[in-house]
Amino acid sequence: MPTIVHFEIPSDNIERTKKFYNGLFGWNIERWSGSSEGMEYWLISTVDNKGDKALGGGMMKRQSPQQQGINYFDVNILHCRFKMVLYNSYFTCPMNHS
């Protein structure tokens, strides 16, 4: 079964967003050591209700007003999942993928 393995949250105000998620969920949010001045990135560590490490994510400065959060999924056979998306939606495939 496909599983979310990482999420990203864009933010207009990093400090305010860190405070919000830390206060609401207890998330630990630390600046990634690989961040650069032009592209700062924060790693988000979460725990489940037993206190065990859970899903991790990231946060970055919003790049455009339309930028929304992203969820990353682990799928075993991508082309089969793509066909399922096409089959279960109104989209059509521009190429023939057999």
C-alpha angles and dihedrals in degrees: 000000000000112000133196106247102174139008134198128209120197114211136194090200114028097191093049092047092048090051092048097052094039091052095043101041106007091244117170110225119188131173110256112244090225092061119122130205090256096046116028116185132187125204117223120211119195134184131206125238089276092055094252121138110272139175115338130211147169141237132206140172110279109259097198137006090252095053111119136183119285131213119202118211131202108224126175102212110025099188091054090051090049090055089050090053090051093045093049097044144052093256122107126210114249090205133045107249109181 
